[in-house]
């Protein structure tokens, strides 16, 4: 069975792997936040202001950091999707 990267031109391997790894990294952080606080939505987390979860109090800073993480994750997802679209639109005759 072919791997996913067997269908990707070699020139894109490193760039795409880095993009996928970046999305996976922020996704993992968001999963950890949800496991700890019961949500990874900054608006829902704001409703828990002052509560303590696993020794961590929900503060304005906590909410702000989660919002920034969510924005970063979305940005990384969009970059990865755009890169995959670029690869998909690459003419076949130049693909390896």
Secondary structure, DSSP 8 states (H G I E B T S, - for coil): ---GGGGS-GGGHHHHHHHHHHHHHHHHHHHHHHHHHS---HHHHHTTTT-EETTEE--HHHHHHHHHHHHHHHHHHHHHHHHHHHHHTS-GGG--
